[in-house]
């Protein structure tokens, strides 16, 4: 007779293949010797997650959804199939310790009134995540969180009830809310209080279920005697307006469901105000993160032109009022625009500390500016010297500012790109050889100091004993640690991460995996080194060049339309294609296959890469290979070649 199941682990996945792989490997170790089963519910991922689970984890019970029904519905699908005493809802971007499940089961067995259990969570930098323990979002709690009071007073019972900041991270205690990343619950509790509320698409469902657990006469407990890694930001991207809206809308659903009368109305009003406030702050923050350097350069350039004008009018013309005030409103903003746009398309803002791109951009912008200047009427040409002096100012001070920013960030003036990180691999020799090969294959720039093997017989090739890891890190000034999880227990990895602190970056290599996973802080998404191919067409500078090419070609085709339309089979379709590409709905050249899922996404194309070949009826494998090479080695010249060879086909509609 089969033993009754003790535990069902349920993981809902959406396009986080490599993190899911690592999570399942850690779960596989943690369920050894337990009567347990594991469910993965995939919400229509397109990254190969399903095939990875089928091939590498055939023992997993896989539920494949043909759409994305949301977190609650997906979890409920598996909960309804579970026949275990306990159910764990686990995020795919997590790593559990080898004894996590045993410790949780033992605690729950000893405390029958506990309905739900949460554990201590750390991020990819080893930093404790405060959402491991939370309070209910009352109006005061929501107000303190929305307006930042909980961060200003992290230990306050009044202002930081949301994260229960007054409780130690090492103190077992009853809490209001379990974190959705790890919710360990009794099946009988769920049978009594109900499953996840499917009104919540994402966010809020953990708060709602935790609340109903307490209403059902059970308690929720924060249990820090075991830890997990939670790579925050992988399943969701929290620096977006969509996140703000989704999170606070979930709070409104919760308030309307559980609060009554005036309390509900005031809470909803407060949350609605918080939505607009947080959305505004998020928008401003995103703008400054994305365009802050551009804005800074614009201010430097415009301010410099004003100073240059003043200097030149006094020094050369002996008249401080020589130049017309209209220059400040029209000419100078246009000068700055030339420099900024040219620097942008030169790649000066992709890697701002590569000064060669900035210099190239400003010089090219100045060349264009002086060329246009020479074509203008005399009345519109105040002084070429102002342009030249302004360009010199722009170059000098934008470079100085970048030097200053780089020094404040890195405490050095080495601007030749990021220096190679001083990396130490912790693991047995056979595994570390594989890791070195992976790092080399993906082109990761690392200064590999050596290995630290846990095996005594490998002491001769090791930098020392793993017990002395802290001392070794200090001596060799290690900046990045890579742990081989097939050689080092997850619990030991987490202990070292907590002990060494977030001054280092940590990576974990799962057994037999082709990925190296880590994250530098709780505020950043996890980072992955994989042996996947890096595609030129996915880089920002190549995408930008492709868009510029499309615009220029569209304008040329529009100007030459009276001649070119003669050679097109469908004249109106050719005109339609010109406008579709001009407005960014399509691109002139792209993949031969219409919807290749294995390559970076680009706009639908008028021509495929195979259209330039004289061979027709190519097989699927050949087309796939052509698309692969196009994406991997993309250059704008490839698009030009295809256009020159296939321009008579621009009036056709691809199937």
C-alpha positions in Angstrom: 0.0 0.0 0.0 1.4 3.4 -1.0 2.2 5.8 1.8 0.0 8.9 1.9 1.6 12.0 0.3 3.0 14.4 2.8 3.7 17.4 0.5 2.9 18.8 -2.9 5.2 21.5 -4.3 3.5 23.8 -6.8 5.4 26.1 -9.1 3.7 28.5 -11.6 6.1 29.4 -14.4 6.0 32.1 -17.0 9.1 32.5 -19.2 11.8 32.0 -16.6 13.2 28.8 -18.0 16.7 28.9 -16.4 15.4 30.0 -13.0 12.8 27.2 -13.1 15.5 24.7 -13.8 17.5 25.8 -10.8 14.4 25.8 -8.6 13.5 22.3 -9.6 17.0 21.0 -9.0 16.9 22.4 -5.5 13.4 21.0 -4.9 14.6 17.6 -6.2 17.2 17.5 -3.4 14.8 18.8 -0.8 12.2 16.1 -1.4 14.6 13.1 -1.2 13.2 10.6 1.2 9.9 12.4 1.5 6.5 11.3 0.2 6.1 14.3 -2.1 5.1 15.3 -5.6 5.9 18.4 -7.6 3.6 20.3 -10.0 4.8 22.8 -12.6 2.0 24.9 -14.1 3.2 26.7 -17.2 1.3 29.8 -18.2 2.0 29.7 -22.0 5.7 30.4 -21.9 7.5 30.8 -25.2 11.1 30.3 -23.9 11.3 26.5 -24.0 10.3 26.0 -20.4 7.9 23.2 -21.2 10.3 21.1 -23.2 13.0 21.6 -20.6 10.7 20.2 -17.9 9.6 17.3 -20.1 13.1 16.4 -21.0 15.1 17.0 -17.8 12.4 16.5 -15.1 10.1 13.8 -16.3 9.0 13.1 -12.8 7.3 16.5 -12.5 3.6 16.7 -13.0 3.3 19.2 -15.8 0.2 21.3 -16.5 0.5 23.3 -19.7 -1.9 26.2 -20.2 -2.5 27.5 -23.7 -2.9 31.1 -22.3 -1.8 33.0 -19.2 -4.8 32.8 -16.8 -2.8 34.4 -13.9 -1.1 33.2 -10.8 -4.2 32.3 -8.7 -6.0 30.2 -11.4 -2.7 28.4 -12.2 -2.0 27.5 -8.6 -5.6 26.4 -8.0 -5.3 24.0 -11.0 -2.5 22.1 -9.2 -4.0 22.4 -5.7 -7.2 20.7 -6.9 -5.1 17.7 -8.1 -3.0 17.5 -4.9 -3.7 14.7 -2.5 -1.0 15.6 0.0 -1.3 16.7 3.6 0.6 19.9 2.9 0.8 22.2 -0.1 3.7 24.6 -0.9 3.2 27.4 -3.4 6.8 28.2 -4.6 8.1 30.8 -7.0 10.2 29.6 -9.9 12.9 32.1 -9.2 13.8 30.5 -5.8 16.4 28.1 -4.4 15.5 26.1 -1.3 17.8 24.4 1.2 18.1 20.6 1.3 16.2 20.4 4.6 13.8 23.2 4.1 10.8 21.0 3.6 11.6 18.6 6.4 11.9 21.5 8.9 8.6 23.1 7.7 6.8 19.7 8.0 8.2 19.1 11.4 7.1 22.5 12.7 3.6 22.2 11.2 3.2 18.7 12.6 4.1 20.0 16.1 1.7 23.0 15.7 -1.7 21.9 14.4 -3.2 25.3 14.7 -0.7 26.8 12.3 -2.4 27.0 8.9 0.4 28.7 6.9 4.1 29.0 7.2 6.6 31.4 5.6 10.4 31.2 5.8 13.3 33.6 5.8 14.1 34.8 2.3 17.3 36.4 1.0 17.9 37.9 -2.4 20.7 37.0 -4.9 23.1 39.2 -3.0 22.5 37.5 0.3 20.4 40.4 1.7 17.4 39.6 3.9 14.1 40.4 2.1 11.7 42.2 4.5 8.6 40.9 2.7 9.4 37.5 4.4 7.1 38.8 7.1 4.2 41.2 6.6 1.2 42.8 8.2 -2.3 43.3 6.8 -2.6 46.4 4.6 -4.9 48.6 6.8 -5.3 52.2 5.6 -2.5 53.4 7.9 -0.2 50.6 6.7 -1.0 51.3 3.1 -0.4 55.0 3.6 3.0 54.4 5.2 4.1 52.1 2.4 2.8 54.3 -0.5 4.5 57.4 0.8 7.7 55.9 1.9 7.3 56.2 5.7 8.0 52.5 6.2 11.5 53.0 4.6 12.2 56.2 6.6 11.2 54.4 9.9 12.1 50.7 9.2 11.9 49.6 12.9 8.7 51.5 13.8 5.6 49.6 14.9 3.5 52.6 13.6 5.0 53.2 10.2 6.5 49.8 9.2 3.8 47.3 10.1 3.7 46.2 6.4 7.1 44.5 6.8 6.9 44.1 10.6 10.2 45.9 10.8 10.2 45.6 14.6 10.5 41.8 14.4 14.0 40.3 14.0 14.6 38.3 10.9 15.7 35.5 13.1 12.6 35.5 15.4 9.9 32.9 14.9 6.6 34.7 15.3 3.0 34.8 14.2 2.5 37.2 11.3 -0.5 38.4 9.3 0.6 37.7 5.7 2.7 34.9 4.1 4.8 35.9 1.1 3.5 34.5 -2.2 7.0 33.3 -3.1 6.8 30.6 -0.4 3.4 29.7 1.1 3.5 26.4 3.0 0.0 25.4 4.0 -2.2 22.6 5.3 -4.4 21.1 2.7 -7.2 20.8 5.3 -6.9 24.6 5.9 -7.4 25.3 2.2 -10.3 22.9 2.1 -11.9 24.9 4.9 -11.1 28.5 3.9 -11.0 28.1 0.1 -8.3 28.3 -2.5 -6.7 31.4 -4.0 -9.2 34.0 -5.0 -9.2 34.0 -8.9 -10.3 37.6 -9.0 -6.7 38.5 -8.4 -4.6 38.0 -11.5 -1.3 38.7 -9.9 -0.5 40.4 -6.5 -2.8 40.5 -3.5 -3.9 36.9 -3.7 -1.3 36.0 -1.0 -2.6 38.7 1.3 -6.2 37.6 0.7 -5.5 33.9 1.4 -3.5 34.7 4.5 -6.3 36.8 5.8 -8.9 34.0 5.2 -6.5 31.5 7.0 -6.7 33.7 10.1 -10.5 34.1 9.7 -10.7 30.3 9.6 -9.2 30.0 13.1 -5.6 29.2 12.0 -2.5 31.3 12.4 0.3 32.2 10.0 3.9 31.9 11.2 7.2 33.3 10.0 9.7 30.5 10.4 13.4 31.7 10.0 15.0 28.3 10.9 15.4 27.7 7.2 16.1 30.1 4.3 15.5 30.3 0.6 17.0 32.5 -2.1 14.4 34.6 -4.0 15.7 36.3 -7.1 13.3 39.2 -6.9 12.3 40.8 -10.2 12.4 37.7 -12.4 8.8 36.7 -12.3 7.7 40.3 -12.3 9.3 43.6 -13.2 8.7 46.1 -10.4 10.0 49.3 -11.8 7.1 49.6 -14.3 3.8 51.5 -14.4 2.1 48.2 -15.0 3.4 46.9 -11.7 2.2 49.9 -9.8 -1.3 49.7 -11.3 -1.6 45.9 -10.8 -0.3 46.0 -7.3 -2.5 48.8 -6.0 -5.6 47.5 -7.9 -5.1 44.3 -6.0 -5.2 46.3 -2.8 -8.5 47.8 -3.9 -10.0 44.4 -4.6 -8.8 43.3 -1.1 -10.3 46.3 0.6 -13.7 46.0 -1.1 -13.8 42.4 -0.3 -12.9 42.5 3.4 -13.6 46.0 4.7 -17.1 47.4 5.1 -18.7 50.9 5.0 -16.7 53.9 5.7 -13.4 52.0 6.3 -13.6 50.5 2.9 -14.4 53.8 1.2 -11.5 55.6 2.9 -9.1 52.8 2.1 -10.1 52.7 -1.6 -9.8 56.5 -1.9 -6.4 56.3 -0.3 -5.2 53.5 -2.6 -6.5 55.3 -5.6 -4.5 58.4 -4.6 -1.5 56.2 -4.0 -1.8 54.7 -7.5 -1.5 58.2 -9.1 1.3 59.2 -6.7 3.4 56.1 -7.2 2.7 56.1 -10.9 3.9 59.7 -11.1 7.1 58.9 -9.1 7.8 55.8 -11.0 7.4 57.7 -14.3 9.7 60.4 -13.2 12.2 57.8 -11.9 12.1 55.9 -15.2 12.6 59.0 -17.2 15.7 60.1 -15.2 17.1 56.6 -15.3 16.6 56.4 -19.1 17.2 59.9 -20.2 19.0 61.6 -17.2 22.4 61.6 -19.0 20.9 63.0 -22.1 19.1 65.8 -20.1 22.3 66.5 -18.3 24.3 66.9 -21.6 21.6 69.1 -23.0 21.8 71.4 -20.0 25.6 71.4 -20.3 25.5 72.2 -24.0 22.9 75.0 -23.8 24.6 76.6 -20.7 27.9 76.4 -22.5 26.5 78.2 -25.6 25.2 81.0 -23.4 28.6 81.5 -21.9 30.4 81.2 -25.2 28.0 83.8 -26.7 28.7 86.2 -23.9 32.5 85.6 -24.2 32.6 86.0 -28.0 30.4 89.1 -28.1 32.7 90.9 -25.6 36.0 89.5 -26.8 35.5 89.7 -30.5 32.8 92.2 -31.1 33.4 94.4 -28.0 29.6 94.5 -27.6 27.9 92.4 -24.9 24.6 92.8 -26.7 25.9 91.9 -30.2 23.8 88.7 -30.7 20.1 88.8 -31.0 18.0 87.2 -28.2 16.3 84.9 -30.7 19.4 82.8 -30.8 18.7 81.6 -27.3 15.2 80.4 -28.3 15.9 78.9 -31.7 19.5 78.4 -32.7 21.0 77.2 -29.5 18.4 74.5 -28.8 18.9 73.3 -32.4 22.7 73.2 -31.9 22.3 71.1 -28.8 19.8 68.9 -30.6 22.3 68.2 -33.3 24.9 67.2 -30.8 22.6 65.0 -28.7 21.0 63.2 -31.6 24.3 62.5 -33.3 25.8 61.2 -30.0 22.7 59.1 -29.5 23.0 57.4 -32.8 26.8 57.1 -32.4 26.1 54.9 -29.3 27.3 57.5 -26.8 24.5 56.7 -24.4 24.5 52.9 -24.7 27.9 52.7 -23.0 28.4 56.3 -21.6 31.9 55.7 -20.4 33.2 54.7 -23.8 34.2 58.3 -24.7 35.2 57.4 -28.3 31.5 57.1 -29.2 30.7 60.4 -27.5 33.5 62.3 -29.2 32.5 60.8 -32.6 28.9 61.8 -32.0 29.7 65.4 -31.1 32.2 65.9 -33.9 29.8 64.4 -36.5 27.0 66.6 -35.1 29.2 69.7 -35.4 30.1 68.7 -39.0 26.4 68.4 -39.9 25.7 71.6 -38.1 28.3 73.6 -39.9 27.2 72.1 -43.3 23.7 73.2 -42.7 24.9 76.5 -41.4 26.6 77.2 -44.7 23.4 76.8 -46.6 21.4 79.2 -44.5 20.7 82.9 -45.5 23.2 85.4 -44.1 20.6 86.7 -41.6 20.3 83.3 -40.0 24.1 82.8 -39.6 25.1 84.7 -36.5 28.6 83.3 -36.0 30.4 80.0 -36.9 32.8 80.6 -34.0 30.0 80.2 -31.5 29.3 76.7 -33.0 32.9 75.7 -32.8 33.5 77.1 -29.3 30.2 75.5 -28.2 31.2 72.1 -29.6 34.5 72.4 -27.7 32.7 73.3 -24.6 30.3 70.3 -25.1 33.1 67.9 -25.6 35.2 69.1 -22.7 32.5 69.2 -20.0 30.5 66.1 -21.0 33.8 64.2 -20.8 34.7 65.8 -17.4 31.2 64.9 -16.1 31.5 61.3 -17.2 35.0 61.1 -15.6 33.5 62.5 -12.3 30.5 60.1 -12.4 32.8 57.1 -13.1 35.1 58.1 -10.3 32.2 58.4 -7.8 30.9 55.0 -8.8 34.1 53.1 -9.3 36.8 55.1 -7.5 39.0 55.1 -10.6 39.3 56.7 -14.0 39.6 53.6 -16.1 37.0 54.3 -18.8 37.9 51.5 -21.2 34.7 49.7 -20.3 34.1 47.6 -17.1 37.2 46.0 -15.8 37.2 42.2 -15.5 35.7 41.1 -12.3 38.0 39.1 -9.9 36.1 35.8 -9.8 36.6 32.7 -7.6 34.9 29.4 -8.4 33.9 27.3 -5.4 33.5 23.6 -6.4 35.3 20.4 -7.4 37.8 20.4 -10.3 35.6 18.6 -12.8 32.8 21.1 -12.3 35.0 24.2 -12.2 36.5 23.2 -15.6 33.0 23.2 -17.1 32.2 26.6 -15.5 35.4 28.1 -17.0 34.4 26.7 -20.4 30.9 28.2 -20.1 32.3 31.6 -19.1 34.7 31.6 -22.0 32.0 30.5 -24.4 29.6 33.3 -23.6 32.4 35.9 -23.6 32.0 36.9 -20.0 34.9 39.2 -19.1 36.2 37.7 -15.9 39.6 37.5 -14.2 39.4 34.0 -12.8 41.6 33.9 -9.8 41.3 30.1 -9.3 39.2 27.5 -7.6 38.3 26.6 -4.0 37.6 22.9 -3.9 35.7 21.4 -0.9 37.7 18.1 -1.5 40.8 17.6 0.5 42.5 15.6 -2.3 42.2 18.6 -4.5 44.1 20.9 -2.1 47.1 21.2 -4.5 45.0 22.9 -7.1 42.9 24.9 -4.7 43.5 28.4 -3.2 42.7 27.0 0.2 40.1 25.4 2.4 36.5 26.3 2.0 36.4 27.0 5.8 38.8 29.9 5.0 36.6 31.4 2.3 36.1 34.7 4.1 39.8 35.2 4.6 40.5 34.2 0.9 38.0 36.7 -0.3 39.7 39.5 1.6 43.3 38.5 0.6 42.5 38.2 -3.1 40.0 41.0 -3.2 37.4 38.7 -4.8 34.5 40.5 -6.4 32.4 37.6 -7.7 31.8 34.1 -6.3 30.5 31.2 -8.4 29.2 28.3 -6.4 28.8 24.8 -8.0 25.6 23.6 -6.5 26.4 19.9 -7.3 29.4 20.2 -4.9 28.1 22.7 -2.3 24.9 22.3 -0.5 22.3 25.1 -1.0 22.2 25.7 2.8 25.9 26.2 2.9 25.8 28.6 -0.1 23.2 30.7 1.6 25.1 30.8 4.9 28.2 32.1 3.0 26.1 34.7 1.1 24.7 36.0 4.4 28.1 35.9 6.1 30.1 37.6 3.3 27.5 40.3 2.7 26.4 42.1 -0.4 29.8 43.6 -1.3 30.3 40.5 -3.5 28.2 39.3 -6.4 27.1 35.6 -6.3 26.4 33.1 -9.0 25.1 29.5 -8.7 25.7 26.8 -11.3 23.1 24.1 -11.2 24.3 20.5 -11.9 24.5 19.7 -15.6 22.9 23.1 -16.4 24.0 25.4 -19.2 23.3 28.5 -17.1 25.1 30.4 -14.4 22.5 32.4 -12.3 22.8 35.3 -9.9 21.7 38.8 -9.0 23.5 41.7 -7.7 20.8 43.1 -5.5 17.1 42.8 -4.5 16.2 45.7 -6.8 17.6 44.1 -9.9 16.4 41.2 -11.9 18.4 38.0 -11.8 21.3 37.8 -14.2 22.1 34.8 -16.3 25.1 33.6 -18.2 24.1 30.9 -20.6 25.7 29.2 -23.6 22.9 30.7 -25.7 24.0 32.6 -28.8 24.2 36.4 -28.5 22.5 38.0 -31.4 23.7 41.3 -33.0 20.2 42.2 -33.9 19.2 42.3 -30.3 21.7 45.0 -29.4 20.4 48.5 -28.9 22.8 50.1 -31.4 22.0 47.6 -34.2 18.3 48.0 -33.6 18.6 51.7 -33.7 20.7 51.6 -36.9 18.1 49.3 -38.5 15.4 51.8 -37.7 17.4 54.7 -39.1 18.0 52.6 -42.3 14.3 51.9 -42.6 13.4 55.6 -42.3 16.0 56.7 -44.8 15.0 54.0 -47.3 11.3 54.9 -46.9 12.0 58.5 -47.6 14.1 57.7 -50.7 11.4 55.3 -52.0 8.8 58.0 -51.4 10.8 60.5 -53.4 11.6 58.0 -56.2 8.1 56.5 -56.2 7.1 58.0 -59.7 10.0 55.9 -61.1 10.0 52.8 -58.9 6.3 52.1 -59.1 6.6 51.1 -62.7 8.6 48.0 -61.7 6.2 46.9 -58.9 3.5 44.3 -59.5 1.1 46.0 -57.1 1.7 49.8 -57.0 -0.7 50.5 -54.1 0.8 47.7 -52.0 4.2 49.2 -52.6 3.0 52.6 -51.4 1.3 50.9 -48.4 4.6 49.2 -47.5 6.5 52.5 -47.6 4.2 54.1 -45.1 4.1 50.9 -42.9 7.9 50.9 -42.6 8.1 54.7 -42.1 5.7 54.6 -39.2 7.4 51.7 -37.6 4.8 49.0 -38.1 7.1 46.9 -40.4 10.8 46.7 -41.4 12.1 46.4 -44.9 14.2 43.3 -44.3 13.8 40.5 -41.7 13.5 36.8 -41.2 12.5 34.5 -43.9 10.1 32.7 -41.5 7.2 35.0 -40.5 7.2 34.1 -36.7 10.5 32.5 -35.7 10.3 31.9 -31.9 14.0 31.1 -31.4 15.3 34.5 -32.4 15.0 38.0 -31.1 11.7 39.6 -32.0 11.7 42.3 -34.8 9.0 43.9 -36.7 7.2 42.0 -39.5 9.2 42.4 -42.7 8.5 43.2 -46.3 11.4 41.1 -47.5 12.9 38.0 -46.0 16.6 37.3 -46.0 16.0 34.5 -48.5 14.4 36.8 -51.0 17.8 37.9 -52.2 18.7 34.4 -53.2 17.9 33.1 -56.7 17.0 29.7 -55.2 13.3 29.1 -54.5 11.4 26.6 -52.4 14.0 26.3 -49.7 13.4 23.7 -47.0 12.5 24.7 -43.4 15.9 23.8 -42.1 17.7 26.0 -44.6 15.4 29.0 -43.9 16.0 28.5 -40.1 19.7 28.6 -40.7 19.5 31.7 -42.8 17.4 33.4 -40.1 19.9 32.3 -37.4 22.9 33.8 -39.3 20.9 37.0 -40.1 20.1 37.5 -36.3 23.5 36.5 -35.1 25.7 38.5 -37.5 23.3 41.3 -38.3 24.7 44.5 -39.9 22.8 47.2 -41.7 24.8 46.3 -44.8 22.9 43.0 -44.9 19.6 44.8 -45.3 21.0 47.0 -48.0 22.3 44.0 -49.9 18.9 42.3 -49.8 17.1 45.5 -50.9 19.4 46.0 -53.9 18.9 42.4 -55.0 15.2 42.2 -54.4 13.7 45.7 -54.8 11.4 44.5 -57.6 9.6 42.4 -54.9 8.6 45.3 -52.7 5.0 45.3 -54.0 4.5 41.7 -53.1 2.7 40.5 -49.9 4.6 37.7 -48.1 2.6 34.7 -47.0 
